[in-house]
């Protein structure tokens, strides 16, 4: 990222053993770009909530920060997504979920 011209790059660890749960340490209050990786949507949202980053993400979006994501991370950035009640395709009933 610095090679592309970014002045300051932060890589907060929010999952597994090396959590950075302090929003100040995560740098979320003054970012210009947020990248959210893939994985499990529900678990990822739990991690963001537990880290106290959701309000900072909303403020960053209001400031005009760029958000990029892949896979489940892209779903997490949406306002709503479908949460399937079961894993059996013939019996699935979608239920809208608000982030």
Biopython code that builds the backbone (N, CA, C, O; Angstrom):
import numpy as np
from Bio.PDB.StructureBuilder import StructureBuilder

atoms = [
    (1, "UNK", "N", (0.822, -1.186, 0.000)),
    (1, "UNK", "CA", (0.000, 0.000, 0.000)),
    (1, "UNK", "C", (0.870, 1.256, 0.000)),
    (1, "UNK", "O", (0.566, 2.223, -0.698)),
    (2, "UNK", "N", (1.944, 1.243, 0.776)),
    (2, "UNK", "CA", (2.805, 2.421, 0.783)),
    (2, "UNK", "C", (3.438, 2.633, -0.584)),
    (2, "UNK", "O", (3.690, 3.768, -0.991)),
    (3, "UNK", "N", (3.691, 1.542, -1.289)),
    (3, "UNK", "CA", (4.236, 1.644, -2.640)),
    (3, "UNK", "C", (3.274, 2.315, -3.600)),
    (3, "UNK", "O", (3.690, 2.880, -4.611)),
    (4, "UNK", "N", (1.997, 2.254, -3.288)),
    (4, "UNK", "CA", (0.977, 2.891, -4.127)),
    (4, "UNK", "C", (0.713, 4.330, -3.700)),
    (4, "UNK", "O", (-0.122, 5.014, -4.292)),
    (5, "UNK", "N", (1.432, 4.793, -2.663)),
    (5, "UNK", "CA", (1.294, 6.180, -2.255)),
    (5, "UNK", "C", (0.596, 6.404, -0.932)),
    (5, "UNK", "O", (0.410, 7.554, -0.532)),
    (6, "UNK", "N", (0.206, 5.357, -0.242)),
    (6, "UNK", "CA", (-0.444, 5.528, 1.066)),
    (6, "UNK", "C", (0.579, 6.063, 2.057)),
    (6, "UNK", "O", (1.700, 5.562, 2.133)),
    (7, "UNK", "N", (0.193, 7.074, 2.810)),
    (7, "UNK", "CA", (1.105, 7.683, 3.780)),
    (7, "UNK", "C", (1.286, 6.798, 5.008)),
    (7, "UNK", "O", (2.402, 6.607, 5.492)),
    (8, "UNK", "N", (0.179, 6.263, 5.503)),
    (8, "UNK", "CA", (0.203, 5.448, 6.726)),
    (8, "UNK", "C", (-0.695, 4.235, 6.507)),
    (8, "UNK", "O", (-1.847, 4.380, 6.097)),
    (9, "UNK", "N", (-0.182, 3.063, 6.774)),
    (9, "UNK", "CA", (-0.950, 1.834, 6.599)),
    (9, "UNK", "C", (-1.017, 1.103, 7.933)),
    (9, "UNK", "O", (0.007, 0.854, 8.569)),
    (10, "UNK", "N", (-2.240, 0.762, 8.350)),
    (10, "UNK", "CA", (-2.449, 0.018, 9.590)),
    (10, "UNK", "C", (-3.094, -1.314, 9.254)),
    (10, "UNK", "O", (-3.985, -1.378, 8.408)),
    (11, "UNK", "N", (-2.657, -2.364, 9.901)),
    (11, "UNK", "CA", (-3.246, -3.690, 9.705)),
    (11, "UNK", "C", (-3.707, -4.217, 11.057)),
    (11, "UNK", "O", (-3.040, -5.079, 11.630)),
    (12, "UNK", "N", (-4.826, -3.727, 11.586)),
    (12, "UNK", "CA", (-5.272, -4.229, 12.894)),
    (12, "UNK", "C", (-5.666, -5.696, 12.819)),
    (12, "UNK", "O", (-6.274, -6.138, 11.844)),
    (13, "UNK", "N", (-5.324, -6.424, 13.828)),
    (13, "UNK", "CA", (-5.689, -7.838, 13.921)),
    (13, "UNK", "C", (-6.969, -7.936, 14.739)),
    (13, "UNK", "O", (-6.975, -7.610, 15.926)),
    (14, "UNK", "N", (-8.042, -8.376, 14.119)),
    (14, "UNK", "CA", (-9.329, -8.437, 14.805)),
    (14, "UNK", "C", (-9.821, -9.858, 15.016)),
    (14, "UNK", "O", (-10.808, -10.066, 15.723)),
    (15, "UNK", "N", (-9.168, -10.821, 14.430)),
    (15, "UNK", "CA", (-9.620, -12.199, 14.561)),
    (15, "UNK", "C", (-8.492, -13.058, 15.138)),
    (15, "UNK", "O", (-7.325, -12.668, 15.151)),
    (16, "UNK", "N", (-8.875, -14.202, 15.600)),
    (16, "UNK", "CA", (-7.957, -15.189, 16.180)),
    (16, "UNK", "C", (-7.312, -14.695, 17.461)),
    (16, "UNK", "O", (-7.971, -14.034, 18.264)),
    (17, "UNK", "N", (-6.024, -15.003, 17.674)),
    (17, "UNK", "CA", (-5.387, -14.734, 18.971)),
    (17, "UNK", "C", (-4.906, -13.290, 19.119)),
    (17, "UNK", "O", (-4.818, -12.791, 20.241)),
    (18, "UNK", "N", (-4.599, -12.624, 18.040)),
    (18, "UNK", "CA", (-3.963, -11.307, 18.137)),
    (18, "UNK", "C", (-4.963, -10.188, 17.886)),
    (18, "UNK", "O", (-4.815, -9.439, 16.920)),
    (19, "UNK", "N", (-5.967, -10.060, 18.727)),
    (19, "UNK", "CA", (-6.988, -9.043, 18.532)),
    (19, "UNK", "C", (-6.492, -7.663, 18.942)),
    (19, "UNK", "O", (-5.805, -7.504, 19.951)),
    (20, "UNK", "N", (-6.854, -6.674, 18.137)),
    (20, "UNK", "CA", (-6.657, -5.273, 18.485)),
    (20, "UNK", "C", (-8.061, -4.728, 18.661)),
    (20, "UNK", "O", (-8.699, -4.336, 17.683)),
    (21, "UNK", "N", (-8.551, -4.695, 19.883)),
    (21, "UNK", "CA", (-9.946, -4.307, 20.098)),
    (21, "UNK", "C", (-10.102, -2.833, 20.426)),
    (21, "UNK", "O", (-11.231, -2.351, 20.514)),
    (22, "UNK", "N", (-9.021, -2.104, 20.608)),
    (22, "UNK", "CA", (-9.090, -0.682, 20.869)),
    (22, "UNK", "C", (-9.254, 0.055, 19.537)),
    (22, "UNK", "O", (-8.347, 0.018, 18.705)),
    (23, "UNK", "N", (-10.410, 0.734, 19.312)),
    (23, "UNK", "CA", (-10.618, 1.433, 18.036)),
    (23, "UNK", "C", (-9.518, 2.440, 17.726)),
    (23, "UNK", "O", (-9.186, 2.636, 16.557)),
    (24, "UNK", "N", (-8.938, 3.093, 18.753)),
    (24, "UNK", "CA", (-7.832, 4.015, 18.500)),
    (24, "UNK", "C", (-6.632, 3.269, 17.937)),
    (24, "UNK", "O", (-5.989, 3.734, 16.996)),
    (25, "UNK", "N", (-6.330, 2.102, 18.521)),
    (25, "UNK", "CA", (-5.205, 1.302, 18.045)),
    (25, "UNK", "C", (-5.483, 0.782, 16.642)),
    (25, "UNK", "O", (-4.560, 0.624, 15.843)),
    (26, "UNK", "N", (-6.741, 0.516, 16.344)),
    (26, "UNK", "CA", (-7.098, 0.022, 15.013)),
    (26, "UNK", "C", (-7.057, 1.135, 13.981)),
    (26, "UNK", "O", (-7.064, 0.857, 12.782)),
    (27, "UNK", "N", (-7.014, 2.404, 14.421)),
    (27, "UNK", "CA", (-6.919, 3.520, 13.494)),
    (27, "UNK", "C", (-8.191, 3.819, 12.741)),
    (27, "UNK", "O", (-8.149, 4.489, 11.710)),
    (28, "UNK", "N", (-9.313, 3.347, 13.222)),
    (28, "UNK", "CA", (-10.562, 3.453, 12.469)),
    (28, "UNK", "C", (-11.115, 4.868, 12.406)),
    (28, "UNK", "O", (-11.949, 5.171, 11.553)),
    (29, "UNK", "N", (-10.661, 5.734, 13.296)),
    (29, "UNK", "CA", (-11.253, 7.080, 13.347)),
    (29, "UNK", "C", (-10.759, 8.006, 12.247)),
    (29, "UNK", "O", (-11.434, 8.984, 11.924)),
    (30, "UNK", "N", (-9.607, 7.726, 11.665)),
    (30, "UNK", "CA", (-9.070, 8.659, 10.674)),
    (30, "UNK", "C", (-8.640, 7.991, 9.368)),
    (30, "UNK", "O", (-7.777, 8.513, 8.662)),
    (31, "UNK", "N", (-9.222, 6.864, 9.048)),
    (31, "UNK", "CA", (-8.813, 6.138, 7.851)),
    (31, "UNK", "C", (-9.411, 6.741, 6.578)),
    (31, "UNK", "O", (-10.465, 7.375, 6.602)),
    (32, "UNK", "N", (-8.714, 6.525, 5.485)),
    (32, "UNK", "CA", (-9.215, 6.914, 4.167)),
    (32, "UNK", "C", (-9.729, 5.713, 3.397)),
    (32, "UNK", "O", (-10.517, 5.855, 2.462)),
    (33, "UNK", "N", (-9.276, 4.514, 3.795)),
    (33, "UNK", "CA", (-9.681, 3.284, 3.118)),
    (33, "UNK", "C", (-9.841, 2.181, 4.155)),
    (33, "UNK", "O", (-9.019, 2.040, 5.060)),
    (34, "UNK", "N", (-10.899, 1.406, 4.014)),
    (34, "UNK", "CA", (-11.152, 0.261, 4.891)),
    (34, "UNK", "C", (-11.279, -0.969, 3.998)),
    (34, "UNK", "O", (-12.042, -0.964, 3.032)),
    (35, "UNK", "N", (-10.533, -2.020, 4.322)),
    (35, "UNK", "CA", (-10.671, -3.289, 3.610)),
    (35, "UNK", "C", (-11.167, -4.328, 4.598)),
    (35, "UNK", "O", (-10.618, -4.472, 5.691)),
    (36, "UNK", "N", (-12.216, -5.056, 4.205)),
    (36, "UNK", "CA", (-12.773, -6.117, 5.042)),
    (36, "UNK", "C", (-12.613, -7.430, 4.288)),
    (36, "UNK", "O", (-13.145, -7.588, 3.189)),
    (37, "UNK", "N", (-11.890, -8.362, 4.870)),
    (37, "UNK", "CA", (-11.641, -9.649, 4.237)),
    (37, "UNK", "C", (-12.821, -10.598, 4.349)),
    (37, "UNK", "O", (-13.857, -10.264, 4.924)),
    (38, "UNK", "N", (-12.646, -11.761, 3.801)),
    (38, "UNK", "CA", (-13.710, -12.756, 3.775)),
    (38, "UNK", "C", (-13.742, -13.617, 5.020)),
    (38, "UNK", "O", (-13.037, -13.359, 5.996)),
    (39, "UNK", "N", (-14.566, -14.636, 4.967)),
    (39, "UNK", "CA", (-14.730, -15.544, 6.100)),
    (39, "UNK", "C", (-16.190, -15.823, 6.335)),
    (39, "UNK", "O", (-16.926, -16.128, 5.397)),
    (40, "UNK", "N", (-16.619, -15.725, 7.572)),
    (40, "UNK", "CA", (-17.997, -15.979, 7.966)),
    (40, "UNK", "C", (-18.663, -14.644, 8.288)),
    (40, "UNK", "O", (-18.161, -13.889, 9.121)),
    (41, "UNK", "N", (-19.790, -14.347, 7.635)),
    (41, "UNK", "CA", (-20.455, -13.061, 7.795)),
    (41, "UNK", "C", (-20.865, -12.815, 9.249)),
    (41, "UNK", "O", (-20.544, -11.769, 9.814)),
    (42, "UNK", "N", (-21.563, -13.761, 9.850)),
    (42, "UNK", "CA", (-22.040, -13.590, 11.225)),
    (42, "UNK", "C", (-20.876, -13.425, 12.200)),
    (42, "UNK", "O", (-20.898, -12.537, 13.052)),
    (43, "UNK", "N", (-19.866, -14.275, 12.074)),
    (43, "UNK", "CA", (-18.707, -14.185, 12.969)),
    (43, "UNK", "C", (-17.967, -12.870, 12.744)),
    (43, "UNK", "O", (-17.506, -12.245, 13.699)),
    (44, "UNK", "N", (-17.852, -12.452, 11.495)),
    (44, "UNK", "CA", (-17.187, -11.190, 11.184)),
    (44, "UNK", "C", (-17.906, -9.999, 11.786)),
    (44, "UNK", "O", (-17.264, -9.097, 12.324)),
    (45, "UNK", "N", (-19.229, -9.980, 11.706)),
    (45, "UNK", "CA", (-19.998, -8.892, 12.310)),
    (45, "UNK", "C", (-19.843, -8.902, 13.827)),
    (45, "UNK", "O", (-19.767, -7.844, 14.451)),
    (46, "UNK", "N", (-19.795, -10.088, 14.418)),
    (46, "UNK", "CA", (-19.563, -10.185, 15.863)),
    (46, "UNK", "C", (-18.209, -9.581, 16.233)),
    (46, "UNK", "O", (-18.095, -8.872, 17.233)),
    (47, "UNK", "N", (-17.189, -9.861, 15.431)),
    (47, "UNK", "CA", (-15.849, -9.339, 15.691)),
    (47, "UNK", "C", (-15.848, -7.815, 15.600)),
    (47, "UNK", "O", (-15.271, -7.146, 16.456)),
    (48, "UNK", "N", (-16.491, -7.259, 14.568)),
    (48, "UNK", "CA", (-16.546, -5.801, 14.423)),
    (48, "UNK", "C", (-17.303, -5.153, 15.573)),
    (48, "UNK", "O", (-16.896, -4.109, 16.081)),
    (49, "UNK", "N", (-18.418, -5.782, 15.986)),
    (49, "UNK", "CA", (-19.177, -5.258, 17.130)),
    (49, "UNK", "C", (-18.342, -5.312, 18.406)),
    (49, "UNK", "O", (-18.259, -4.332, 19.146)),
    (50, "UNK", "N", (-17.721, -6.473, 18.656)),
    (50, "UNK", "CA", (-16.913, -6.648, 19.869)),
    (50, "UNK", "C", (-15.736, -5.672, 19.913)),
    (50, "UNK", "O", (-15.332, -5.227, 20.987)),
    (51, "UNK", "N", (-15.192, -5.343, 18.747)),
    (51, "UNK", "CA", (-14.059, -4.416, 18.675)),
    (51, "UNK", "C", (-14.518, -2.959, 18.763)),
    (51, "UNK", "O", (-13.688, -2.054, 18.850)),
    (52, "UNK", "N", (-15.828, -2.728, 18.741)),
    (52, "UNK", "CA", (-16.345, -1.370, 18.830)),
    (52, "UNK", "C", (-16.090, -0.537, 17.586)),
    (52, "UNK", "O", (-15.945, 0.682, 17.673)),
    (53, "UNK", "N", (-16.033, -1.184, 16.428)),
    (53, "UNK", "CA", (-15.678, -0.481, 15.198)),
    (53, "UNK", "C", (-16.858, -0.059, 14.329)),
    (53, "UNK", "O", (-16.663, 0.705, 13.384)),
    (54, "UNK", "N", (-18.056, -0.519, 14.606)),
    (54, "UNK", "CA", (-19.175, -0.217, 13.707)),
    (54, "UNK", "C", (-19.466, 1.273, 13.611)),
    (54, "UNK", "O", (-19.668, 1.786, 12.510)),
    (55, "UNK", "N", (-19.494, 1.977, 14.733)),
    (55, "UNK", "CA", (-19.735, 3.424, 14.687)),
    (55, "UNK", "C", (-18.627, 4.142, 13.926)),
    (55, "UNK", "O", (-18.894, 5.058, 13.147)),
    (56, "UNK", "N", (-17.384, 3.724, 14.152)),
    (56, "UNK", "CA", (-16.266, 4.343, 13.437)),
    (56, "UNK", "C", (-16.345, 4.072, 11.936)),
    (56, "UNK", "O", (-16.001, 4.936, 11.129)),
    (57, "UNK", "N", (-16.796, 2.879, 11.563)),
    (57, "UNK", "CA", (-16.965, 2.571, 10.135)),
    (57, "UNK", "C", (-18.039, 3.472, 9.527)),
    (57, "UNK", "O", (-17.874, 3.978, 8.417)),
    (58, "UNK", "N", (-19.133, 3.670, 10.251)),
    (58, "UNK", "CA", (-20.201, 4.556, 9.744)),
    (58, "UNK", "C", (-19.695, 5.986, 9.597)),
    (58, "UNK", "O", (-20.002, 6.652, 8.609)),
    (59, "UNK", "N", (-18.923, 6.462, 10.572)),
    (59, "UNK", "CA", (-18.365, 7.813, 10.495)),
    (59, "UNK", "C", (-17.375, 7.927, 9.340)),
    (59, "UNK", "O", (-17.334, 8.946, 8.651)),
    (60, "UNK", "N", (-16.579, 6.885, 9.129)),
    (60, "UNK", "CA", (-15.635, 6.892, 8.008)),
    (60, "UNK", "C", (-16.387, 6.975, 6.679)),
    (60, "UNK", "O", (-15.980, 7.703, 5.774)),
    (61, "UNK", "N", (-17.479, 6.232, 6.570)),
    (61, "UNK", "CA", (-18.286, 6.285, 5.349)),
    (61, "UNK", "C", (-18.873, 7.679, 5.159)),
    (61, "UNK", "O", (-18.897, 8.192, 4.040)),
    (62, "UNK", "N", (-19.346, 8.295, 6.238)),
    (62, "UNK", "CA", (-19.886, 9.654, 6.163)),
    (62, "UNK", "C", (-18.819, 10.657, 5.721)),
    (62, "UNK", "O", (-19.131, 11.633, 5.038)),
    (63, "UNK", "N", (-17.551, 10.419, 6.113)),
    (63, "UNK", "CA", (-16.436, 11.285, 5.717)),
    (63, "UNK", "C", (-16.032, 11.072, 4.270)),
    (63, "UNK", "O", (-15.324, 11.895, 3.690)),
    (64, "UNK", "N", (-16.485, 9.958, 3.681)),
    (64, "UNK", "CA", (-16.108, 9.668, 2.298)),
    (64, "UNK", "C", (-14.986, 8.670, 2.150)),
    (64, "UNK", "O", (-14.408, 8.550, 1.070)),
    (65, "UNK", "N", (-14.662, 7.947, 3.215)),
    (65, "UNK", "CA", (-13.632, 6.917, 3.116)),
    (65, "UNK", "C", (-14.062, 5.858, 2.104)),
    (65, "UNK", "O", (-15.252, 5.609, 1.912)),
    (66, "UNK", "N", (-13.088, 5.252, 1.473)),
    (66, "UNK", "CA", (-13.342, 4.189, 0.502)),
    (66, "UNK", "C", (-13.416, 2.862, 1.249)),
    (66, "UNK", "O", (-12.574, 2.577, 2.101)),
    (67, "UNK", "N", (-14.420, 2.056, 0.928)),
    (67, "UNK", "CA", (-14.557, 0.727, 1.510)),
    (67, "UNK", "C", (-14.388, -0.302, 0.412)),
    (67, "UNK", "O", (-15.002, -0.198, -0.650)),
    (68, "UNK", "N", (-13.553, -1.296, 0.673)),
    (68, "UNK", "CA", (-13.335, -2.389, -0.262)),
    (68, "UNK", "C", (-13.412, -3.691, 0.527)),
    (68, "UNK", "O", (-13.101, -3.725, 1.717)),
    (69, "UNK", "N", (-13.824, -4.745, -0.137)),
    (69, "UNK", "CA", (-13.963, -6.021, 0.565)),
    (69, "UNK", "C", (-13.954, -7.162, -0.425)),
    (69, "UNK", "O", (-14.041, -6.965, -1.638)),
    (70, "UNK", "N", (-13.845, -8.365, 0.124)),
    (70, "UNK", "CA", (-13.973, -9.556, -0.709)),
    (70, "UNK", "C", (-14.841, -10.577, 0.018)),
    (70, "UNK", "O", (-14.811, -10.697, 1.243)),
    (71, "UNK", "N", (-15.599, -11.293, -0.768)),
    (71, "UNK", "CA", (-16.396, -12.404, -0.265)),
    (71, "UNK", "C", (-17.299, -11.975, 0.897)),
    (71, "UNK", "O", (-18.080, -11.034, 0.753)),
    (72, "UNK", "N", (-17.203, -12.646, 2.034)),
    (72, "UNK", "CA", (-18.070, -12.332, 3.177)),
    (72, "UNK", "C", (-17.895, -10.888, 3.638)),
    (72, "UNK", "O", (-18.838, -10.277, 4.140)),
    (73, "UNK", "N", (-16.707, -10.348, 3.471)),
    (73, "UNK", "CA", (-16.476, -8.955, 3.837)),
    (73, "UNK", "C", (-17.353, -8.005, 3.040)),
    (73, "UNK", "O", (-17.831, -7.002, 3.570)),
    (74, "UNK", "N", (-17.568, -8.319, 1.756)),
    (74, "UNK", "CA", (-18.444, -7.491, 0.927)),
    (74, "UNK", "C", (-19.884, -7.567, 1.422)),
    (74, "UNK", "O", (-20.603, -6.568, 1.400)),
    (75, "UNK", "N", (-20.300, -8.729, 1.861)),
    (75, "UNK", "CA", (-21.650, -8.879, 2.412)),
    (75, "UNK", "C", (-21.766, -8.072, 3.702)),
    (75, "UNK", "O", (-22.788, -7.430, 3.945)),
    (76, "UNK", "N", (-20.727, -8.102, 4.522)),
    (76, "UNK", "CA", (-20.746, -7.375, 5.786)),
    (76, "UNK", "C", (-20.888, -5.874, 5.583)),
    (76, "UNK", "O", (-21.422, -5.185, 6.451)),
    (77, "UNK", "N", (-20.424, -5.360, 4.464)),
    (77, "UNK", "CA", (-20.528, -3.927, 4.195)),
    (77, "UNK", "C", (-21.908, -3.522, 3.697)),
    (77, "UNK", "O", (-22.208, -2.332, 3.595)),
    (78, "UNK", "N", (-22.745, -4.499, 3.388)),
    (78, "UNK", "CA", (-24.099, -4.201, 2.931)),
    (78, "UNK", "C", (-25.008, -3.795, 4.077)),
    (78, "UNK", "O", (-24.740, -4.089, 5.242)),
    (79, "UNK", "N", (-26.082, -3.117, 3.724)),
    (79, "UNK", "CA", (-27.056, -2.714, 4.737)),
    (79, "UNK", "C", (-27.856, -3.916, 5.231)),
    (79, "UNK", "O", (-28.227, -3.985, 6.402)),
    (80, "UNK", "N", (-28.114, -4.845, 4.343)),
    (80, "UNK", "CA", (-28.874, -6.068, 4.680)),
    (80, "UNK", "C", (-28.289, -7.249, 3.918)),
    (80, "UNK", "O", (-27.647, -7.086, 2.880)),
    (81, "UNK", "N", (-28.524, -8.429, 4.453)),
    (81, "UNK", "CA", (-28.165, -9.646, 3.732)),
    (81, "UNK", "C", (-29.146, -10.732, 4.121)),
    (81, "UNK", "O", (-29.913, -10.592, 5.073)),
    (82, "UNK", "N", (-29.106, -11.823, 3.363)),
    (82, "UNK", "CA", (-30.004, -12.940, 3.633)),
    (82, "UNK", "C", (-29.322, -13.893, 4.597)),
    (82, "UNK", "O", (-28.189, -14.318, 4.370)),
    (83, "UNK", "N", (-30.012, -14.220, 5.661)),
    (83, "UNK", "CA", (-29.529, -15.221, 6.612)),
    (83, "UNK", "C", (-30.403, -16.452, 6.402)),
    (83, "UNK", "O", (-31.608, -16.409, 6.652)),
    (84, "UNK", "N", (-29.808, -17.538, 5.948)),
    (84, "UNK", "CA", (-30.556, -18.767, 5.689)),
    (84, "UNK", "C", (-30.804, -19.495, 6.997)),
    (84, "UNK", "O", (-29.897, -19.652, 7.815)),
    (85, "UNK", "N", (-32.034, -19.938, 7.187)),
    (85, "UNK", "CA", (-32.387, -20.636, 8.442)),
    (85, "UNK", "C", (-31.825, -22.041, 8.506)),
    (85, "UNK", "O", (-31.487, -22.522, 9.587)),
    (86, "UNK", "N", (-31.719, -22.705, 7.370)),
    (86, "UNK", "CA", (-31.154, -24.050, 7.342)),
    (86, "UNK", "C", (-30.172, -24.143, 6.196)),
    (86, "UNK", "O", (-30.108, -23.257, 5.344)),
    (87, "UNK", "N", (-29.415, -25.210, 6.181)),
    (87, "UNK", "CA", (-28.448, -25.428, 5.110)),
    (87, "UNK", "C", (-29.005, -26.299, 3.991)),
    (87, "UNK", "O", (-28.321, -26.520, 2.992)),
    (88, "UNK", "N", (-30.237, -26.801, 4.136)),
    (88, "UNK", "CA", (-30.831, -27.667, 3.133)),
    (88, "UNK", "C", (-31.495, -26.811, 2.054)),
    (88, "UNK", "O", (-32.502, -26.164, 2.341)),
    (89, "UNK", "N", (-30.971, -26.779, 0.820)),
    (89, "UNK", "CA", (-31.501, -25.893, -0.215)),
    (89, "UNK", "C", (-33.008, -26.032, -0.454)),
    (89, "UNK", "O", (-33.674, -25.036, -0.736)),
    (90, "UNK", "N", (-33.543, -27.220, -0.349)),
    (90, "UNK", "CA", (-34.983, -27.418, -0.647)),
    (90, "UNK", "C", (-35.872, -26.796, 0.419)),
    (90, "UNK", "O", (-37.052, -26.554, 0.169)),
    (91, "UNK", "N", (-35.329, -26.534, 1.604)),
    (91, "UNK", "CA", (-36.173, -26.011, 2.674)),
    (91, "UNK", "C", (-35.726, -24.631, 3.174)),
    (91, "UNK", "O", (-36.194, -24.166, 4.213)),
    (92, "UNK", "N", (-34.826, -23.982, 2.436)),
    (92, "UNK", "CA", (-34.340, -22.698, 2.926)),
    (92, "UNK", "C", (-35.387, -21.603, 2.768)),
    (92, "UNK", "O", (-36.087, -21.530, 1.758)),
    (93, "UNK", "N", (-35.475, -20.778, 3.758)),
    (93, "UNK", "CA", (-36.375, -19.620, 3.729)),
    (93, "UNK", "C", (-35.531, -18.409, 4.074)),
    (93, "UNK", "O", (-35.030, -18.308, 5.194)),
    (94, "UNK", "N", (-35.358, -17.470, 3.120)),
    (94, "UNK", "CA", (-34.533, -16.311, 3.428)),
    (94, "UNK", "C", (-35.198, -15.403, 4.451)),
    (94, "UNK", "O", (-36.422, -15.279, 4.491)),
    (95, "UNK", "N", (-34.378, -14.776, 5.270)),
    (95, "UNK", "CA", (-34.853, -13.832, 6.265)),
    (95, "UNK", "C", (-33.919, -12.619, 6.187)),
    (95, "UNK", "O", (-32.717, -12.763, 6.413)),
    (96, "UNK", "N", (-34.448, -11.419, 5.871)),
    (96, "UNK", "CA", (-33.577, -10.239, 5.795)),
    (96, "UNK", "C", (-32.945, -9.964, 7.139)),
    (96, "UNK", "O", (-33.554, -10.177, 8.187)),
    (97, "UNK", "N", (-31.703, -9.483, 7.092)),
    (97, "UNK", "CA", (-30.956, -9.161, 8.296)),
    (97, "UNK", "C", (-30.430, -7.752, 8.191)),
    (97, "UNK", "O", (-29.850, -7.388, 7.168)),
    (98, "UNK", "N", (-30.615, -6.950, 9.220)),
    (98, "UNK", "CA", (-30.051, -5.603, 9.258)),
    (98, "UNK", "C", (-28.727, -5.645, 9.987)),
    (98, "UNK", "O", (-28.593, -6.305, 11.017)),
    (99, "UNK", "N", (-27.749, -4.936, 9.447)),
    (99, "UNK", "CA", (-26.425, -4.887, 10.078)),
    (99, "UNK", "C", (-26.417, -3.942, 11.240)),
    (99, "UNK", "O", (-25.386, -3.773, 11.891)),
]
sb = StructureBuilder()
sb.init_structure("model")
sb.init_model(0)
sb.init_chain("A")
sb.init_seg("    ")
for serial, (resi, resn, name, xyz) in enumerate(atoms, 1):
    if name == "N":
        sb.init_residue(resn, " ", resi, " ")
    sb.init_atom(name, np.array(xyz, "f"), 0.0, 1.0, " ", f" {name:<3s}", serial, name[0])
structure = sb.get_structure()
